[in-house]
Amino acid sequence: MDSKRPQPNAAGQVENKILGALLRTEYRRLIGKMEHVELKRGAVLYRADQQIEYVYFPEDAVVAMVDTMANGRTVEVGIIGIEGLVGINIFLGGVTTPDKAVVQIPGGAMRMRSRELRREIRFGSPLQRLLLRYTQAFVAVISQSVACCEYHSVEQRLARWVLTMREYTDPRELMMSHQNISAMLGARRSGVSETAANFRRLGLINYRRGRISVLDKPGLELKSCECYRFIKRQYAGWRDQVPRLLSGEDGPTRPRPARAITSRRP
């Protein structure tokens, strides 16, 4: 993992949505406590029950939170990219995480020591208000993801996962093996391979040597479950509330409940 002092992008913009939502004076004060790091594909930022030393604000990197079952099988319970924070348990008062955090898409992130974040989330601070609303959205997404894994078919889940990852990578290709995808979905590799091959026959995706590109987004959305749209609404909802959150006029917010799951699994 390479690190360096923070630098703006070519347009002078702050890429992470939480940091970018802060007032410029607040951001400048915080930036001195951060460093820019390049996260490599497959890097493990935390392991389950490991103490969280740093929190990460992803830019173009994408990190998956992964649960491991007693039988060794894994399943992704949350994906964190440009909209969020990796290490949300620090904000919630914890020091460890029950999940493993694995880099799925390499790229940049802003990194801050956990103890510095604890100092910054004093009651009523702009960062505290932003993280509170983001956490509510992220918890709702985790709940929906768990229900999706239980009730939806491999076809629905693969379509949802590819669409979600496309939000982060477009226009870049998504690079991921069937083995890694099956680990994220908690599904058998053979089922993932059969479903991906069917999507390719239908002209929905192109898949070659671990490189995935979406050819027919509307068609893939029809194959997906409602969870894809639910996740998009959750993050869009918190972004829409940013002006009120920073003005201090926003009272206590309540997370939107996860939608009832419609099962179409055979």
C-alpha positions, 0 to 999 in steps of 0.5 A, a space after each residue: 500500500 503506497 501512501 503520500 500526502 493528499 493531493 486534489 485531482 486534476 479538476 481540484 475536486 475532492 472525490 470522496 462524497 463525504 469529504 467533498 460535502 464538507 465546507 472548504 474550511 472544514 475540509 482543509 482543517 481535516 486534510 492535515 490529518 489524512 494521507 492519500 493511499 493507493 489500495 491494491 486489488 485483494 488487499 485486506 484492510 481489516 480482518 474479522 475481530 482485528 483492531 481498526 487502526 485506520 479508516 478509509 474514505 475511498 475515491 476510485 477504490 472499492 472495498 467489500 465487507 465480507 462475512 465468513 461462515 463457520 463452514 468457510 463460505 463467504 458472502 459480501 454484506 456491503 460494498 463501499 466506494 466513493 460515497 462512503 467510509 470503510 471503518 464505520 465501527 469507529 464512528 459507532 464507538 467500536 474498536 474492531 470489526 466483525 467483518 473482513 474488508 477486502 479491496 475489490 477494485 484498486 484505486 485511491 483513498 484518503 486514510 485517517 487514523 482511527 483515534 483522529 476520527 474519534 476526536 473529530 466526531 464530536 456532537 454536532 460537528 459537520 463530519 458527525 452529522 454526515 457520518 450519522 446519515 451515511 451510517 443509517 443508509 449503510 446499515 439499511 443496505 447491509 440489511 437488504 444485502 443479507 435478505 437478498 442473499 437469502 431469498 433471491 436467485 443467483 441470477 438476480 444477485 449476479 445481475 444486482 452485483 454487476 450493476 452495482 459494481 458498474 456504478 463504480 467502474 464505468 467506463 472502465 471494465 470490471 476485472 473479477 474472476 468467477 471464483 471471486 464473484 462466487 465468494 462475494 455472492 455466497 454462491 457456488 462457482 458453477 452457478 455463477 459461471 452458468 449464469 454469466 454465460 447465459 447473460 453473455 448469450 443474451 447480449 447483456 454482458 461481455 465476459 472475457 478472461 475475467 473482464 466484465 463489461 455491461 452491454 445492455 444495462 436496461 436488460 440486466 436491470 430486468 434480471 436483477 432484484 429490487 435490491 439494486 434500486 433500493 441501494 441506489 435510493 439509499 445513497 441518493 437519499 443521504 446525498 440529497 440531505 447534505 445541505 440540511 445536514 451541514 446547515 444544522 437544521 436537520 433534526 434526528 433522522 430515521 433510517 428508511 426500512 428495508 423493503 420487503 423481499 420478493 422471492 423468485 428463487 426456484 
